[in-house]
């Protein structure tokens, strides 16, 4: 097994896919399952690289990774958050394509082969977008043919999957795009739409190729008041930065990003209600959104859910209804 702090070697054309795993304090067995799901793929050893960035775990998992020999590259850094860990891995990646994976999740190897086949058989592929499942027993099925689009076209017509683990992308489209350091909740939602806008050709598949493991230590299961505040603050920052960026873009890209900003704003308001249950906090955050032109929510028919929520949140009576009903659902978006 390789153990390096940095890797600045030139690109190796034979490296087809870089799998970038971030790890912090999860059970090592989960990390090993993640690695093994990648090793089970049809990629030959020289066609793949597996980079594990340990974001300052108290105890290094390296001794238990020795069994993989040179199949993995392990890097340990000071705890700086998932965004910085992913940026470290992105700088090191040599593959023509990149797949981001959280170390406590795994790829569903049979289904993921379908995504690799799309990439292999279509030379114009910039991204392959796929779905995830929370079921460990999910069985691979034959999916319908993928839908070809541009990243901008996809964003203008669909509700995108924001998770950075749910697509395989050509490394060369990254340019100077990175995850925003310090953002640990919603970092995907800032990164993904910007990457999509850079993709000329994407293939969208309904195949469930990624297993998202729900457990007590995963981010969406943390319930402390501090977590709630940080989550809302991070999301607000993401929305504000994307909104500012949209004003600098050409018309089609601007419309695409504004659609995503409106949807993220809806989710942000929804979670403000569910997580705080406070009319005062809700009014404070709505006033802040109003100050930058993001509230009231724009009158667009993106989805039926969006239209219904917009009708309620944009008037005082509707807000009272939402404050009373949504916390009872005990569900975060």
Secondary structure, 3 states (H helix, E strand, C coil): CEECCCCCCCCCCCCCEEEEEEECCCCHHHHHHHHHHHHCCCCCHHHEEEEEEEECCCCCCHHHHHHHHHHEEEEEECCCCHHHHHHHHHHHCCCCEEEEEECCCEECHHHHHHHHHHHHHCCCCCEEEEEEECCCCCCCCCCCCCEEECHHHHHHHCCCCCCHHHEEEEHHHCCCCCCCCCCCCCHHHHHHHHHHHHCCCEEEEEEEEEECCCCCCCHHHCCCHHHHHHHHHHHHHHHHHHHHHHCCCCHHHHHHHHHHHHHHHHHHHHHHHHHHCCHHHHHHHHHHHHHCCCCCCCCCCCCHHHHHHHHHHCCHHHHHHHHHHHHHHCCCC
